[in-house]
Structures are given as structure tokens and as C-alpha cells.
Amino acid sequence: MAGKEERKKKLKSEKYDISTGVLKRKGKFCPKCGPGVFLAEHKDRYSCGKCGYMEKRK
């Protein structure tokens, strides 16, 4: 696959922070599906794989 940049694989464990002993969710949630469904982070947008919601990045 010459010419394509390598994709970084994001782990689910990177979406949470437990350094203070309290679980904190770092990612954005889908406003339609509710808490528990994270939005995927793309270069220019956030999108939900469950319902298809899309939001442009600023």
C-alpha cells in the first residue's frame, strides 16, 4: 500500500480516564443515541456509526 499514510488504531481504553480513581469519559457522545454511544472522530467531522448522525468539526 504505497502512498497511503498509516492509520492509527484507537483502543476503547483510550476513551476513558481513571487516573483520579473516578471513571471519566473523554469522547463525545451521540446526541440522538445518548450516553454510551461515542461519536467516531474523523479529520473533518464526528459521526455516529449506530444512527448516522454527523457533526462538522470546527
PDBQT receptor file of N, H, CA, C and O in Angstrom, charges set to zero:
ATOM      1  N   MET A   1       0.833  -1.185   0.000  1.00  0.00    +0.000 N 
ATOM      2  CA  MET A   1       0.000   0.000   0.000  1.00  0.00    +0.000 C 
ATOM      3  C   MET A   1       0.874   1.243   0.000  1.00  0.00    +0.000 C 
ATOM      4  O   MET A   1       0.874   2.018   0.957  1.00  0.00    +0.000 OA
ATOM      5  N   ALA A   2       1.594   1.419  -1.047  1.00  0.00    +0.000 N 
ATOM      6  H   ALA A   2       1.594   0.789  -1.824  1.00  0.00    +0.000 HD
ATOM      7  CA  ALA A   2       2.485   2.566  -1.153  1.00  0.00    +0.000 C 
ATOM      8  C   ALA A   2       1.682   3.843  -1.357  1.00  0.00    +0.000 C 
ATOM      9  O   ALA A   2       0.700   3.852  -2.099  1.00  0.00    +0.000 OA
ATOM     10  N   GLY A   3       2.097   4.916  -0.702  1.00  0.00    +0.000 N 
ATOM     11  H   GLY A   3       2.895   4.909  -0.099  1.00  0.00    +0.000 HD
ATOM     12  CA  GLY A   3       1.435   6.200  -0.880  1.00  0.00    +0.000 C 
ATOM     13  C   GLY A   3       0.349   6.505   0.131  1.00  0.00    +0.000 C 
ATOM     14  O   GLY A   3      -0.090   7.649   0.241  1.00  0.00    +0.000 OA
ATOM     15  N   LYS A   4      -0.087   5.509   0.864  1.00  0.00    +0.000 N 
ATOM     16  H   LYS A   4       0.269   4.579   0.774  1.00  0.00    +0.000 HD
ATOM     17  CA  LYS A   4      -1.134   5.751   1.870  1.00  0.00    +0.000 C 
ATOM     18  C   LYS A   4      -0.476   5.890   3.234  1.00  0.00    +0.000 C 
ATOM     19  O   LYS A   4       0.428   5.134   3.588  1.00  0.00    +0.000 OA
ATOM     20  N   GLU A   5      -0.946   6.867   3.987  1.00  0.00    +0.000 N 
ATOM     21  H   GLU A   5      -1.680   7.482   3.699  1.00  0.00    +0.000 HD
ATOM     22  CA  GLU A   5      -0.402   7.023   5.326  1.00  0.00    +0.000 C 
ATOM     23  C   GLU A   5      -0.957   5.930   6.235  1.00  0.00    +0.000 C 
ATOM     24  O   GLU A   5      -2.062   5.431   6.020  1.00  0.00    +0.000 OA
ATOM     25  N   GLU A   6      -0.187   5.571   7.239  1.00  0.00    +0.000 N 
ATOM     26  H   GLU A   6       0.710   5.977   7.414  1.00  0.00    +0.000 HD
ATOM     27  CA  GLU A   6      -0.642   4.525   8.147  1.00  0.00    +0.000 C 
ATOM     28  C   GLU A   6      -1.702   5.065   9.079  1.00  0.00    +0.000 C 
ATOM     29  O   GLU A   6      -1.606   6.189   9.569  1.00  0.00    +0.000 OA
ATOM     30  N   ARG A   7      -2.703   4.260   9.314  1.00  0.00    +0.000 N 
ATOM     31  H   ARG A   7      -2.781   3.346   8.916  1.00  0.00    +0.000 HD
ATOM     32  CA  ARG A   7      -3.784   4.651  10.212  1.00  0.00    +0.000 C 
ATOM     33  C   ARG A   7      -3.420   4.241  11.630  1.00  0.00    +0.000 C 
ATOM     34  O   ARG A   7      -2.822   3.191  11.864  1.00  0.00    +0.000 OA
ATOM     35  N   LYS A   8      -3.795   5.093  12.558  1.00  0.00    +0.000 N 
ATOM     36  H   LYS A   8      -4.280   5.947  12.368  1.00  0.00    +0.000 HD
ATOM     37  CA  LYS A   8      -3.582   4.759  13.957  1.00  0.00    +0.000 C 
ATOM     38  C   LYS A   8      -4.802   4.017  14.461  1.00  0.00    +0.000 C 
ATOM     39  O   LYS A   8      -5.931   4.445  14.224  1.00  0.00    +0.000 OA
ATOM     40  N   LYS A   9      -4.589   2.926  15.142  1.00  0.00    +0.000 N 
ATOM     41  H   LYS A   9      -3.672   2.578  15.335  1.00  0.00    +0.000 HD
ATOM     42  CA  LYS A   9      -5.692   2.169  15.698  1.00  0.00    +0.000 C 
ATOM     43  C   LYS A   9      -5.978   2.704  17.094  1.00  0.00    +0.000 C 
ATOM     44  O   LYS A   9      -5.097   2.707  17.954  1.00  0.00    +0.000 OA
ATOM     45  N   LYS A  10      -7.207   3.156  17.322  1.00  0.00    +0.000 N 
ATOM     46  H   LYS A  10      -7.923   3.153  16.624  1.00  0.00    +0.000 HD
ATOM     47  CA  LYS A  10      -7.587   3.683  18.619  1.00  0.00    +0.000 C 
ATOM     48  C   LYS A  10      -8.248   2.582  19.439  1.00  0.00    +0.000 C 
ATOM     49  O   LYS A  10      -9.109   1.848  18.954  1.00  0.00    +0.000 OA
ATOM     50  N   LEU A  11      -7.831   2.492  20.664  1.00  0.00    +0.000 N 
ATOM     51  H   LEU A  11      -7.132   3.089  21.059  1.00  0.00    +0.000 HD
ATOM     52  CA  LEU A  11      -8.386   1.489  21.559  1.00  0.00    +0.000 C 
ATOM     53  C   LEU A  11      -9.518   2.083  22.370  1.00  0.00    +0.000 C 
ATOM     54  O   LEU A  11      -9.541   3.288  22.622  1.00  0.00    +0.000 OA
ATOM     55  N   LYS A  12     -10.453   1.247  22.780  1.00  0.00    +0.000 N 
ATOM     56  H   LYS A  12     -10.434   0.269  22.576  1.00  0.00    +0.000 HD
ATOM     57  CA  LYS A  12     -11.566   1.716  23.616  1.00  0.00    +0.000 C 
ATOM     58  C   LYS A  12     -11.062   2.244  24.943  1.00  0.00    +0.000 C 
ATOM     59  O   LYS A  12     -11.661   3.149  25.522  1.00  0.00    +0.000 OA
ATOM     60  N   SER A  13      -9.955   1.681  25.434  1.00  0.00    +0.000 N 
ATOM     61  H   SER A  13      -9.468   0.945  24.964  1.00  0.00    +0.000 HD
ATOM     62  CA  SER A  13      -9.425   2.122  26.724  1.00  0.00    +0.000 C 
ATOM     63  C   SER A  13      -8.901   3.558  26.671  1.00  0.00    +0.000 C 
ATOM     64  O   SER A  13      -8.750   4.192  27.715  1.00  0.00    +0.000 OA
ATOM     65  N   GLU A  14      -8.621   4.081  25.474  1.00  0.00    +0.000 N 
ATOM     66  H   GLU A  14      -8.744   3.566  24.626  1.00  0.00    +0.000 HD
ATOM     67  CA  GLU A  14      -8.155   5.463  25.338  1.00  0.00    +0.000 C 
ATOM     68  C   GLU A  14      -9.291   6.470  25.464  1.00  0.00    +0.000 C 
ATOM     69  O   GLU A  14      -9.033   7.668  25.577  1.00  0.00    +0.000 OA
ATOM     70  N   LYS A  15     -10.534   6.017  25.447  1.00  0.00    +0.000 N 
ATOM     71  H   LYS A  15     -10.743   5.043  25.355  1.00  0.00    +0.000 HD
ATOM     72  CA  LYS A  15     -11.691   6.910  25.558  1.00  0.00    +0.000 C 
ATOM     73  C   LYS A  15     -12.095   7.156  27.002  1.00  0.00    +0.000 C 
ATOM     74  O   LYS A  15     -13.042   7.900  27.259  1.00  0.00    +0.000 OA
ATOM     75  N   TYR A  16     -11.389   6.541  27.952  1.00  0.00    +0.000 N 
ATOM     76  H   TYR A  16     -10.620   5.937  27.742  1.00  0.00    +0.000 HD
ATOM     77  CA  TYR A  16     -11.702   6.690  29.364  1.00  0.00    +0.000 C 
ATOM     78  C   TYR A  16     -10.464   7.121  30.137  1.00  0.00    +0.000 C 
ATOM     79  O   TYR A  16      -9.338   6.819  29.740  1.00  0.00    +0.000 OA
ATOM     80  N   ASP A  17     -10.679   7.835  31.256  1.00  0.00    +0.000 N 
ATOM     81  H   ASP A  17     -11.593   8.080  31.578  1.00  0.00    +0.000 HD
ATOM     82  CA  ASP A  17      -9.593   8.264  32.128  1.00  0.00    +0.000 C 
ATOM     83  C   ASP A  17      -9.944   7.850  33.555  1.00  0.00    +0.000 C 
ATOM     84  O   ASP A  17     -11.007   8.205  34.065  1.00  0.00    +0.000 OA
ATOM     85  N   ILE A  18      -9.059   7.105  34.191  1.00  0.00    +0.000 N 
ATOM     86  H   ILE A  18      -8.195   6.816  33.777  1.00  0.00    +0.000 HD
ATOM     87  CA  ILE A  18      -9.312   6.681  35.563  1.00  0.00    +0.000 C 
ATOM     88  C   ILE A  18      -8.146   7.069  36.478  1.00  0.00    +0.000 C 
ATOM     89  O   ILE A  18      -7.938   6.436  37.513  1.00  0.00    +0.000 OA
ATOM     90  N   SER A  19      -7.389   8.095  36.106  1.00  0.00    +0.000 N 
ATOM     91  H   SER A  19      -7.557   8.609  35.264  1.00  0.00    +0.000 HD
ATOM     92  CA  SER A  19      -6.206   8.480  36.873  1.00  0.00    +0.000 C 
ATOM     93  C   SER A  19      -6.558   8.983  38.272  1.00  0.00    +0.000 C 
ATOM     94  O   SER A  19      -5.763   8.810  39.197  1.00  0.00    +0.000 OA
ATOM     95  N   THR A  20      -7.714   9.595  38.450  1.00  0.00    +0.000 N 
ATOM     96  H   THR A  20      -8.359   9.736  37.700  1.00  0.00    +0.000 HD
ATOM     97  CA  THR A  20      -8.111  10.124  39.757  1.00  0.00    +0.000 C 
ATOM     98  C   THR A  20      -8.900   9.112  40.569  1.00  0.00    +0.000 C 
ATOM     99  O   THR A  20      -9.333   9.419  41.680  1.00  0.00    +0.000 OA
ATOM    100  N   GLY A  21      -9.096   7.920  40.041  1.00  0.00    +0.000 N 
ATOM    101  H   GLY A  21      -8.744   7.671  39.138  1.00  0.00    +0.000 HD
ATOM    102  CA  GLY A  21      -9.885   6.903  40.727  1.00  0.00    +0.000 C 
ATOM    103  C   GLY A  21     -11.355   6.963  40.365  1.00  0.00    +0.000 C 
ATOM    104  O   GLY A  21     -12.139   6.122  40.805  1.00  0.00    +0.000 OA
ATOM    105  N   VAL A  22     -11.737   7.951  39.565  1.00  0.00    +0.000 N 
ATOM    106  H   VAL A  22     -11.100   8.634  39.208  1.00  0.00    +0.000 HD
ATOM    107  CA  VAL A  22     -13.118   8.108  39.116  1.00  0.00    +0.000 C 
ATOM    108  C   VAL A  22     -13.128   7.951  37.601  1.00  0.00    +0.000 C 
ATOM    109  O   VAL A  22     -12.280   8.510  36.906  1.00  0.00    +0.000 OA
ATOM    110  N   LEU A  23     -14.088   7.190  37.096  1.00  0.00    +0.000 N 
ATOM    111  H   LEU A  23     -14.777   6.736  37.661  1.00  0.00    +0.000 HD
ATOM    112  CA  LEU A  23     -14.193   6.970  35.657  1.00  0.00    +0.000 C 
ATOM    113  C   LEU A  23     -14.676   8.232  34.967  1.00  0.00    +0.000 C 
ATOM    114  O   LEU A  23     -15.740   8.754  35.298  1.00  0.00    +0.000 OA
ATOM    115  N   LYS A  24     -13.885   8.735  33.990  1.00  0.00    +0.000 N 
ATOM    116  H   LYS A  24     -13.021   8.311  33.721  1.00  0.00    +0.000 HD
ATOM    117  CA  LYS A  24     -14.262   9.927  33.225  1.00  0.00    +0.000 C 
ATOM    118  C   LYS A  24     -14.208   9.563  31.751  1.00  0.00    +0.000 C 
ATOM    119  O   LYS A  24     -13.202   9.044  31.267  1.00  0.00    +0.000 OA
ATOM    120  N   ARG A  25     -15.291   9.838  31.045  1.00  0.00    +0.000 N 
ATOM    121  H   ARG A  25     -16.108  10.260  31.438  1.00  0.00    +0.000 HD
ATOM    122  CA  ARG A  25     -15.357   9.544  29.610  1.00  0.00    +0.000 C 
ATOM    123  C   ARG A  25     -14.831  10.752  28.840  1.00  0.00    +0.000 C 
ATOM    124  O   ARG A  25     -15.284  11.875  29.057  1.00  0.00    +0.000 OA
ATOM    125  N   LYS A  26     -13.860  10.518  27.928  1.00  0.00    +0.000 N 
ATOM    126  H   LYS A  26     -13.491   9.605  27.752  1.00  0.00    +0.000 HD
ATOM    127  CA  LYS A  26     -13.217  11.617  27.205  1.00  0.00    +0.000 C 
ATOM    128  C   LYS A  26     -13.887  11.956  25.882  1.00  0.00    +0.000 C 
ATOM    129  O   LYS A  26     -13.858  13.113  25.464  1.00  0.00    +0.000 OA
ATOM    130  N   GLY A  27     -14.480  10.998  25.224  1.00  0.00    +0.000 N 
ATOM    131  H   GLY A  27     -14.504  10.057  25.563  1.00  0.00    +0.000 HD
ATOM    132  CA  GLY A  27     -15.052  11.206  23.904  1.00  0.00    +0.000 C 
ATOM    133  C   GLY A  27     -16.405  11.896  23.933  1.00  0.00    +0.000 C 
ATOM    134  O   GLY A  27     -17.024  12.047  24.986  1.00  0.00    +0.000 OA
ATOM    135  N   LYS A  28     -16.854  12.317  22.744  1.00  0.00    +0.000 N 
ATOM    136  H   LYS A  28     -16.351  12.195  21.888  1.00  0.00    +0.000 HD
ATOM    137  CA  LYS A  28     -18.178  12.936  22.609  1.00  0.00    +0.000 C 
ATOM    138  C   LYS A  28     -19.223  11.844  22.424  1.00  0.00    +0.000 C 
ATOM    139  O   LYS A  28     -18.972  10.833  21.770  1.00  0.00    +0.000 OA
ATOM    140  N   PHE A  29     -20.389  12.059  23.004  1.00  0.00    +0.000 N 
ATOM    141  H   PHE A  29     -20.594  12.880  23.536  1.00  0.00    +0.000 HD
ATOM    142  CA  PHE A  29     -21.495  11.119  22.856  1.00  0.00    +0.000 C 
ATOM    143  C   PHE A  29     -22.424  11.573  21.740  1.00  0.00    +0.000 C 
ATOM    144  O   PHE A  29     -22.470  12.757  21.408  1.00  0.00    +0.000 OA
ATOM    145  N   CYS A  30     -23.155  10.643  21.170  1.00  0.00    +0.000 N 
ATOM    146  H   CYS A  30     -23.118   9.681  21.441  1.00  0.00    +0.000 HD
ATOM    147  CA  CYS A  30     -24.155  10.953  20.151  1.00  0.00    +0.000 C 
ATOM    148  C   CYS A  30     -25.362  11.584  20.841  1.00  0.00    +0.000 C 
ATOM    149  O   CYS A  30     -25.887  11.011  21.796  1.00  0.00    +0.000 OA
ATOM    150  N   PRO A  31     -25.815  12.753  20.379  1.00  0.00    +0.000 N 
ATOM    151  CA  PRO A  31     -26.974  13.390  20.999  1.00  0.00    +0.000 C 
ATOM    152  C   PRO A  31     -28.287  12.650  20.735  1.00  0.00    +0.000 C 
ATOM    153  O   PRO A  31     -29.242  12.802  21.496  1.00  0.00    +0.000 OA
ATOM    154  N   LYS A  32     -28.343  11.857  19.674  1.00  0.00    +0.000 N 
ATOM    155  H   LYS A  32     -27.566  11.733  19.056  1.00  0.00    +0.000 HD
ATOM    156  CA  LYS A  32     -29.562  11.095  19.371  1.00  0.00    +0.000 C 
ATOM    157  C   LYS A  32     -29.612   9.778  20.145  1.00  0.00    +0.000 C 
ATOM    158  O   LYS A  32     -30.650   9.419  20.701  1.00  0.00    +0.000 OA
ATOM    159  N   CYS A  33     -28.497   9.066  20.177  1.00  0.00    +0.000 N 
ATOM    160  H   CYS A  33     -27.653   9.358  19.726  1.00  0.00    +0.000 HD
ATOM    161  CA  CYS A  33     -28.456   7.752  20.834  1.00  0.00    +0.000 C 
ATOM    162  C   CYS A  33     -28.267   7.854  22.344  1.00  0.00    +0.000 C 
ATOM    163  O   CYS A  33     -28.691   6.961  23.077  1.00  0.00    +0.000 OA
ATOM    164  N   GLY A  34     -27.648   8.911  22.815  1.00  0.00    +0.000 N 
ATOM    165  H   GLY A  34     -27.304   9.637  22.220  1.00  0.00    +0.000 HD
ATOM    166  CA  GLY A  34     -27.469   9.116  24.242  1.00  0.00    +0.000 C 
ATOM    167  C   GLY A  34     -26.131   8.627  24.761  1.00  0.00    +0.000 C 
ATOM    168  O   GLY A  34     -25.289   8.162  23.993  1.00  0.00    +0.000 OA
ATOM    169  N   PRO A  35     -25.937   8.736  26.080  1.00  0.00    +0.000 N 
ATOM    170  CA  PRO A  35     -24.673   8.310  26.682  1.00  0.00    +0.000 C 
ATOM    171  C   PRO A  35     -24.419   6.826  26.442  1.00  0.00    +0.000 C 
ATOM    172  O   PRO A  35     -25.338   6.008  26.481  1.00  0.00    +0.000 OA
ATOM    173  N   GLY A  36     -23.176   6.501  26.197  1.00  0.00    +0.000 N 
ATOM    174  H   GLY A  36     -22.429   7.165  26.165  1.00  0.00    +0.000 HD
ATOM    175  CA  GLY A  36     -22.810   5.115  25.930  1.00  0.00    +0.000 C 
ATOM    176  C   GLY A  36     -22.473   4.861  24.484  1.00  0.00    +0.000 C 
ATOM    177  O   GLY A  36     -21.860   3.841  24.171  1.00  0.00    +0.000 OA
ATOM    178  N   VAL A  37     -22.854   5.762  23.583  1.00  0.00    +0.000 N 
ATOM    179  H   VAL A  37     -23.351   6.591  23.838  1.00  0.00    +0.000 HD
ATOM    180  CA  VAL A  37     -22.537   5.622  22.166  1.00  0.00    +0.000 C 
ATOM    181  C   VAL A  37     -21.627   6.789  21.788  1.00  0.00    +0.000 C 
ATOM    182  O   VAL A  37     -22.076   7.931  21.687  1.00  0.00    +0.000 OA
ATOM    183  N   PHE A  38     -20.350   6.491  21.581  1.00  0.00    +0.000 N 
ATOM    184  H   PHE A  38     -19.986   5.564  21.663  1.00  0.00    +0.000 HD
ATOM    185  CA  PHE A  38     -19.380   7.524  21.235  1.00  0.00    +0.000 C 
ATOM    186  C   PHE A  38     -19.476   7.898  19.762  1.00  0.00    +0.000 C 
ATOM    187  O   PHE A  38     -19.862   7.081  18.926  1.00  0.00    +0.000 OA
ATOM    188  N   LEU A  39     -19.119   9.144  19.455  1.00  0.00    +0.000 N 
ATOM    189  H   LEU A  39     -18.806   9.808  20.134  1.00  0.00    +0.000 HD
ATOM    190  CA  LEU A  39     -19.007   9.580  18.068  1.00  0.00    +0.000 C 
ATOM    191  C   LEU A  39     -17.607   9.249  17.572  1.00  0.00    +0.000 C 
ATOM    192  O   LEU A  39     -16.629   9.443  18.293  1.00  0.00    +0.000 OA
ATOM    193  N   ALA A  40     -17.509   8.753  16.355  1.00  0.00    +0.000 N 
ATOM    194  H   ALA A  40     -18.303   8.595  15.769  1.00  0.00    +0.000 HD
ATOM    195  CA  ALA A  40     -16.213   8.471  15.745  1.00  0.00    +0.000 C 
ATOM    196  C   ALA A  40     -15.562   9.787  15.354  1.00  0.00    +0.000 C 
ATOM    197  O   ALA A  40     -16.242  10.701  14.887  1.00  0.00    +0.000 OA
ATOM    198  N   GLU A  41     -14.249   9.893  15.541  1.00  0.00    +0.000 N 
ATOM    199  H   GLU A  41     -13.697   9.151  15.920  1.00  0.00    +0.000 HD
ATOM    200  CA  GLU A  41     -13.518  11.122  15.224  1.00  0.00    +0.000 C 
ATOM    201  C   GLU A  41     -12.817  10.976  13.883  1.00  0.00    +0.000 C 
ATOM    202  O   GLU A  41     -11.912  10.153  13.745  1.00  0.00    +0.000 OA
ATOM    203  N   HIS A  42     -13.222  11.760  12.900  1.00  0.00    +0.000 N 
ATOM    204  H   HIS A  42     -13.957  12.429  13.013  1.00  0.00    +0.000 HD
ATOM    205  CA  HIS A  42     -12.583  11.808  11.597  1.00  0.00    +0.000 C 
ATOM    206  C   HIS A  42     -11.826  13.127  11.487  1.00  0.00    +0.000 C 
ATOM    207  O   HIS A  42     -11.880  13.953  12.398  1.00  0.00    +0.000 OA
ATOM    208  N   LYS A  43     -11.122  13.325  10.377  1.00  0.00    +0.000 N 
ATOM    209  H   LYS A  43     -11.078  12.653   9.637  1.00  0.00    +0.000 HD
ATOM    210  CA  LYS A  43     -10.339  14.547  10.186  1.00  0.00    +0.000 C 
ATOM    211  C   LYS A  43     -11.199  15.796  10.240  1.00  0.00    +0.000 C 
ATOM    212  O   LYS A  43     -10.811  16.788  10.856  1.00  0.00    +0.000 OA
ATOM    213  N   ASP A  44     -12.357  15.761   9.605  1.00  0.00    +0.000 N 
ATOM    214  H   ASP A  44     -12.672  14.955   9.104  1.00  0.00    +0.000 HD
ATOM    215  CA  ASP A  44     -13.182  16.966   9.451  1.00  0.00    +0.000 C 
ATOM    216  C   ASP A  44     -14.579  16.847  10.067  1.00  0.00    +0.000 C 
ATOM    217  O   ASP A  44     -15.392  17.761   9.923  1.00  0.00    +0.000 OA
ATOM    218  N   ARG A  45     -14.868  15.736  10.750  1.00  0.00    +0.000 N 
ATOM    219  H   ARG A  45     -14.208  14.994  10.867  1.00  0.00    +0.000 HD
ATOM    220  CA  ARG A  45     -16.219  15.554  11.282  1.00  0.00    +0.000 C 
ATOM    221  C   ARG A  45     -16.229  14.513  12.403  1.00  0.00    +0.000 C 
ATOM    222  O   ARG A  45     -15.274  13.762  12.599  1.00  0.00    +0.000 OA
ATOM    223  N   TYR A  46     -17.345  14.502  13.127  1.00  0.00    +0.000 N 
ATOM    224  H   TYR A  46     -18.121  15.113  12.968  1.00  0.00    +0.000 HD
ATOM    225  CA  TYR A  46     -17.663  13.453  14.098  1.00  0.00    +0.000 C 
ATOM    226  C   TYR A  46     -18.865  12.718  13.532  1.00  0.00    +0.000 C 
ATOM    227  O   TYR A  46     -19.759  13.348  12.966  1.00  0.00    +0.000 OA
ATOM    228  N   SER A  47     -18.908  11.393  13.673  1.00  0.00    +0.000 N 
ATOM    229  H   SER A  47     -18.182  10.881  14.133  1.00  0.00    +0.000 HD
ATOM    230  CA  SER A  47     -20.057  10.654  13.158  1.00  0.00    +0.000 C 
ATOM    231  C   SER A  47     -20.404   9.482  14.063  1.00  0.00    +0.000 C 
ATOM    232  O   SER A  47     -19.548   8.910  14.738  1.00  0.00    +0.000 OA
ATOM    233  N   CYS A  48     -21.688   9.144  14.053  1.00  0.00    +0.000 N 
ATOM    234  H   CYS A  48     -22.383   9.608  13.504  1.00  0.00    +0.000 HD
ATOM    235  CA  CYS A  48     -22.197   8.019  14.836  1.00  0.00    +0.000 C 
ATOM    236  C   CYS A  48     -22.393   6.844  13.896  1.00  0.00    +0.000 C 
ATOM    237  O   CYS A  48     -23.036   6.976  12.855  1.00  0.00    +0.000 OA
ATOM    238  N   GLY A  49     -21.844   5.700  14.258  1.00  0.00    +0.000 N 
ATOM    239  H   GLY A  49     -21.322   5.593  15.104  1.00  0.00    +0.000 HD
ATOM    240  CA  GLY A  49     -21.984   4.502  13.437  1.00  0.00    +0.000 C 
ATOM    241  C   GLY A  49     -23.311   3.801  13.637  1.00  0.00    +0.000 C 
ATOM    242  O   GLY A  49     -23.695   2.947  12.838  1.00  0.00    +0.000 OA
ATOM    243  N   LYS A  50     -24.011   4.158  14.699  1.00  0.00    +0.000 N 
ATOM    244  H   LYS A  50     -23.699   4.852  15.349  1.00  0.00    +0.000 HD
ATOM    245  CA  LYS A  50     -25.281   3.486  15.003  1.00  0.00    +0.000 C 
ATOM    246  C   LYS A  50     -26.448   4.125  14.266  1.00  0.00    +0.000 C 
ATOM    247  O   LYS A  50     -27.225   3.422  13.619  1.00  0.00    +0.000 OA
ATOM    248  N   CYS A  51     -26.589   5.466  14.354  1.00  0.00    +0.000 N 
ATOM    249  H   CYS A  51     -25.959   6.037  14.880  1.00  0.00    +0.000 HD
ATOM    250  CA  CYS A  51     -27.763   6.126  13.765  1.00  0.00    +0.000 C 
ATOM    251  C   CYS A  51     -27.429   6.980  12.547  1.00  0.00    +0.000 C 
ATOM    252  O   CYS A  51     -28.336   7.398  11.827  1.00  0.00    +0.000 OA
ATOM    253  N   GLY A  52     -26.132   7.251  12.297  1.00  0.00    +0.000 N 
ATOM    254  H   GLY A  52     -25.395   6.911  12.881  1.00  0.00    +0.000 HD
ATOM    255  CA  GLY A  52     -25.756   8.026  11.115  1.00  0.00    +0.000 C 
ATOM    256  C   GLY A  52     -25.645   9.532  11.369  1.00  0.00    +0.000 C 
ATOM    257  O   GLY A  52     -25.428  10.298  10.430  1.00  0.00    +0.000 OA
ATOM    258  N   TYR A  53     -25.790   9.961  12.614  1.00  0.00    +0.000 N 
ATOM    259  H   TYR A  53     -25.966   9.339  13.377  1.00  0.00    +0.000 HD
ATOM    260  CA  TYR A  53     -25.656  11.389  12.955  1.00  0.00    +0.000 C 
ATOM    261  C   TYR A  53     -24.249  11.867  12.590  1.00  0.00    +0.000 C 
ATOM    262  O   TYR A  53     -23.271  11.150  12.800  1.00  0.00    +0.000 OA
ATOM    263  N   MET A  54     -24.152  13.098  12.033  1.00  0.00    +0.000 N 
ATOM    264  H   MET A  54     -24.946  13.681  11.862  1.00  0.00    +0.000 HD
ATOM    265  CA  MET A  54     -22.873  13.657  11.639  1.00  0.00    +0.000 C 
ATOM    266  C   MET A  54     -22.793  15.118  12.085  1.00  0.00    +0.000 C 
ATOM    267  O   MET A  54     -23.775  15.857  12.006  1.00  0.00    +0.000 OA
ATOM    268  N   GLU A  55     -21.620  15.518  12.551  1.00  0.00    +0.000 N 
ATOM    269  H   GLU A  55     -20.822  14.917  12.615  1.00  0.00    +0.000 HD
ATOM    270  CA  GLU A  55     -21.382  16.865  13.040  1.00  0.00    +0.000 C 
ATOM    271  C   GLU A  55     -20.021  17.305  12.527  1.00  0.00    +0.000 C 
ATOM    272  O   GLU A  55     -19.041  16.574  12.669  1.00  0.00    +0.000 OA
ATOM    273  N   LYS A  56     -19.946  18.503  11.926  1.00  0.00    +0.000 N 
ATOM    274  H   LYS A  56     -20.742  19.097  11.810  1.00  0.00    +0.000 HD
ATOM    275  CA  LYS A  56     -18.674  19.001  11.398  1.00  0.00    +0.000 C 
ATOM    276  C   LYS A  56     -17.791  19.511  12.515  1.00  0.00    +0.000 C 
ATOM    277  O   LYS A  56     -18.270  20.053  13.511  1.00  0.00    +0.000 OA
ATOM    278  N   ARG A  57     -16.478  19.329  12.334  1.00  0.00    +0.000 N 
ATOM    279  H   ARG A  57     -16.088  18.889  11.525  1.00  0.00    +0.000 HD
ATOM    280  CA  ARG A  57     -15.504  19.867  13.289  1.00  0.00    +0.000 C 
ATOM    281  C   ARG A  57     -15.269  21.329  12.998  1.00  0.00    +0.000 C 
ATOM    282  O   ARG A  57     -15.417  21.788  11.866  1.00  0.00    +0.000 OA
ATOM    283  N   LYS A  58     -14.902  22.051  14.036  1.00  0.00    +0.000 N 
ATOM    284  H   LYS A  58     -14.782  21.678  14.956  1.00  0.00    +0.000 HD
ATOM    285  CA  LYS A  58     -14.624  23.479  13.863  1.00  0.00    +0.000 C 
ATOM    286  C   LYS A  58     -13.166  23.739  13.688  1.00  0.00    +0.000 C 
ATOM    287  O   LYS A  58     -12.758  24.889  13.530  1.00  0.00    +0.000 OA
TER     288      LYS A  58
